[in-house]
Amino acid sequence: TVPEDADCLLICGPSSDISTQEKEAILDYLNTGGDLILLTNPTQDGKERPNLEALMEKYGMTSSPGIVVEGDTAHYALGAPVYLLPEIQSHAITSPLQEGGYYILMALAQGITLEESPREGLTVSPLLTTSDQAYAKAAGYGMETYSKEEGDEEGPFALAAAATETLENGGESHVVWIASTSLLDDQYNQQVSGANQDLF
């Protein structure tokens, strides 16, 4: 179980799936007004996360297999389209960065798709998004080209998103999903003057 006095539950870069029991414990925690921050990386072959995916799907978010490649040169850095410079969307979490004109830099991210008609009481909002020219390379870490190939999923994608659920008791629970642990990497953070850390 999640401790009752926990302000927030942080899951950072899980190397394997959560168990069914862990999923239920996290749901119980969220259903009583808990908050969750999840940072993931694209999965390696054979390392799918069905329980974690089912948990996030309940909050209106699903991931695309593979690694996001950006097709718009204005949305990537360091000469490689897997070093992403996402669009910062309007939200209470991101407004200081928007107002300051900052950039976010992420690498080796998975794409997140948001539910267009979430269940009653749930709102889902993108925080960071790709351009319309992005796509997810199905080959993932084994990709041999950045070019779009048959079987690659077309974007755009969210690279970070937030869900808020209004509970029956009038409280709220919050879930934030960031689709690359590179957000916490000092090297990338320095490239954008500390904006990655500010977002986190």
C-alpha positions in Angstrom: 0.0 0.0 0.0 1.0 3.6 -0.5 1.5 5.4 2.9 -1.6 7.5 3.8 0.5 10.6 4.5 2.3 10.5 1.1 2.1 13.9 -0.6 2.9 12.3 -4.0 4.0 9.0 -5.5 6.9 9.2 -7.9 7.7 6.3 -10.3 10.8 7.1 -12.3 12.1 4.9 -15.1 10.6 1.6 -14.2 12.7 -1.2 -15.7 9.8 -3.7 -15.5 6.0 -3.6 -15.1 4.3 -3.0 -11.8 2.4 -6.0 -10.4 -1.4 -6.3 -10.4 -1.4 -5.7 -6.6 0.8 -2.6 -7.0 -1.6 -1.3 -9.7 -4.6 -1.8 -7.3 -2.8 -0.1 -4.4 -1.9 2.9 -6.6 -5.5 3.1 -7.8 -6.7 3.0 -4.2 -4.3 5.8 -3.4 -5.4 8.0 -6.3 -9.1 7.3 -5.6 -8.6 9.0 -2.1 -7.0 12.1 -3.5 -3.4 11.0 -4.1 -1.1 12.4 -6.8 1.2 10.4 -9.1 4.2 11.5 -11.2 5.4 8.9 -13.7 8.5 9.2 -15.8 9.1 6.4 -18.3 11.4 5.5 -21.2 10.4 3.6 -24.3 10.3 -0.1 -23.6 12.9 -2.6 -24.7 11.8 -5.6 -26.7 10.0 -8.1 -24.4 9.7 -5.5 -21.6 6.0 -4.5 -22.0 4.2 -2.9 -19.1 0.5 -4.0 -19.3 -0.4 -3.2 -15.7 1.3 0.3 -15.8 -0.4 0.9 -19.2 -3.8 -0.1 -17.8 -3.3 2.3 -14.9 -2.5 5.2 -17.2 -5.3 4.3 -19.6 -7.7 4.8 -16.7 -6.4 8.4 -16.6 -6.9 9.0 -20.3 -3.3 8.3 -21.5 -1.8 5.6 -23.6 1.7 5.2 -25.0 2.8 4.5 -28.5 5.3 1.7 -29.1 8.7 2.8 -30.3 10.8 6.0 -30.0 9.6 9.4 -31.2 11.4 11.0 -34.1 10.7 14.6 -34.9 10.3 15.5 -38.6 10.4 19.3 -38.1 13.9 20.7 -37.7 12.6 23.5 -35.5 11.5 20.9 -32.9 14.8 19.0 -32.4 18.3 19.9 -31.3 21.9 18.7 -31.4 21.5 17.6 -35.1 19.5 14.5 -34.3 15.7 14.2 -34.5 15.5 12.1 -31.3 16.7 15.1 -29.2 13.3 16.7 -29.0 12.4 20.4 -28.4 8.6 20.0 -27.7 6.0 22.7 -27.9 5.1 23.8 -24.4 1.3 23.9 -24.0 -0.7 26.2 -21.7 -1.3 24.7 -18.2 -0.7 25.7 -14.6 2.4 23.5 -14.6 4.0 25.0 -17.7 2.9 28.6 -17.6 6.1 30.0 -16.0 8.2 28.3 -18.7 5.9 29.7 -21.4 6.0 33.2 -20.0 9.8 33.0 -19.8 10.2 31.8 -23.3 12.1 28.7 -22.3 12.7 25.4 -24.1 12.5 21.9 -22.9 14.9 19.2 -24.2 14.1 15.5 -24.1 15.8 12.5 -25.7 14.6 9.0 -26.5 11.0 9.6 -25.6 7.8 7.6 -26.2 4.7 9.2 -27.6 1.6 9.6 -25.4 -1.9 9.7 -26.9 -4.6 11.4 -24.9 -8.3 10.3 -24.7 -10.4 12.7 -26.6 -13.5 12.0 -24.5 -12.4 11.0 -21.0 -14.8 9.6 -18.5 -16.9 12.0 -16.4 -15.0 13.9 -13.8 -11.6 13.4 -15.6 -9.8 16.1 -17.5 -6.6 15.3 -19.5 -4.3 18.0 -20.9 -1.1 17.9 -22.9 1.9 19.6 -21.3 4.5 19.0 -24.0 3.8 18.0 -27.6 5.6 17.2 -30.8 5.0 18.8 -34.1 2.5 17.3 -36.6 5.6 15.9 -38.5 6.7 13.6 -35.7 6.3 9.8 -35.8 7.2 6.8 -33.6 9.8 4.4 -34.9 8.4 1.0 -34.3 12.0 -0.5 -34.2 12.7 1.5 -31.1 16.2 1.2 -29.8 17.0 -1.0 -32.8 16.2 1.7 -35.4 18.7 1.9 -38.3 17.4 5.0 -39.8 15.6 8.2 -38.7 13.5 8.1 -41.9 9.8 7.2 -41.6 9.2 3.5 -42.5 6.1 1.3 -43.0 4.7 0.5 -39.6 5.9 3.7 -37.9 3.0 5.5 -36.2 2.3 9.0 -37.3 2.1 11.8 -34.7 1.6 14.3 -33.3 2.1 13.0 -29.8 2.1 14.4 -26.3 5.5 13.9 -24.6 4.1 14.9 -21.2 0.5 15.2 -20.0 -1.5 15.8 -16.9 -4.8 14.3 -15.7 -7.1 15.7 -12.9 -10.0 13.7 -11.5 -12.7 15.3 -9.4 -13.6 12.8 -6.7 -17.0 12.2 -5.2 -15.9 13.7 -1.9 -15.1 16.9 -3.7 -11.3 16.4 -3.6 -9.0 15.9 -6.6 -6.3 13.5 -7.7 -3.6 14.4 -10.1 -1.5 12.2 -12.5 1.4 13.5 -14.6 3.1 11.4 -17.1 6.5 12.5 -18.6 7.6 10.2 -21.5 11.3 10.3 -21.0 13.5 10.2 -17.9 16.0 12.4 -19.8 14.0 15.4 -18.4 16.0 14.8 -15.2 19.4 14.5 -16.9 21.8 17.2 -15.9 23.4 17.4 -19.3 20.1 18.1 -21.1 19.0 20.5 -18.3 22.1 22.6 -18.7 21.4 22.8 -22.5 18.1 24.6 -21.7 19.3 26.8 -18.9 17.7 24.7 -16.2 14.2 24.7 -17.7 13.9 20.9 -17.5 14.4 21.1 -13.7 12.0 24.0 -13.4 9.3 22.0 -15.1 9.9 19.0 -12.9 
